[in-house]
Amino acid sequence: MRGTERTPLSGGNSKQTRSDTLDDTFFIECKLRKDPAVWNLYEQVEELAKKENKIPVLVIKKKGRHGELFIVNDRYLKAFIENWEAKGEIHFS
């Protein structure tokens, strides 16, 4: 991760934080999986976005819950943030 370090003995064994990094702002949980389902879904979105020259963003909402999860590849993160801020508030149903 940029701007931070992995927590020594991260997880429940660390005496500093249960976060996987020592970042003082973000609680970051790092997962390494062979074939995560969400990654496959994101790759489909990325392929469609490339055809339209757009920034791929996967938004996941859980029925009956408030808020959304935004999944953006780190390659597109800066462009996503800049464009998101320029557009103002966007609502999803």
N, C-alpha and C positions, 0 to 999 in steps of 0.2 A: 504494500500500500504506500502511496505517496505521502511523504511528510510525517510518517510515524514508523514505529517499529513493532514487531510481534511481541506480545507479552510472553516473558519467560514462563514456562510451565502454564501456558494459557488454559483457560477454563477453570474448573473447580480447584485446581492445585495452586493457582496463583494467589499470592497474598496481597497483590495490588488491585486487581480488577478481574472480573469474569469475562470482560471483553477480550477478543483475540489480539487487540492492538493497545498500545499505550497512548493513543490519541486522547487529548483532553476535552474534545468536543463531541466526537462521535463514538457510540458504542458499536463496534464492528464485529460481526460474527462471520468468520471465513469458513466456507465449506468446500471441500473437494470431493466431487462425485464423478463416477465413470460416465454416466449418461443421465443427467438430471432432466426430468420431463419439461421443466420450465425453459431450459436451454433450447430444447428442440422446438418448443413453441416460439421462442424468440427468433430462432433462425428462420422460421417461416415468415415472420413479420419482417425481418431484415431483408429477405429476398424480395418480398412485395414492395417494400419501401425503396429499394434500389431501382426498381423498374420505373418508379415515379419521381426519382431524385429527391427523396424525402428522408428525414431523420427517423430511423426505426425506434419506436417506443412501444413496449408491451405494458398495458395497464390491466391489472387484475383487481377485481372487486369481488368481495365475498357477499353473497346474498344475505340481506338482513343486517349488514355491518356498515358502519360509516367509514369513509376513507377509501383510498385506493393505493395499491402498490405500483410504483413505476419501475420498470426494468429497462435500463439503457446501458448499452455496452460502453465501456470507458472510452472507446475511440470516438464516440459521439457525445460524450457528456458535456463538454464545453459548449458545443453548438446547441445542444438541447437547452442548457441553462440560459444561454443568451437569447434564444428564440422564445423560450417560455416567459422570461421576464418582459420581453418586448410585446408579447401578446396580451399580457395582463391575466386576469383570472379566467380560467376555463372550467366549465362544469360538465360532469359526466352524469348520465342518468343510470 
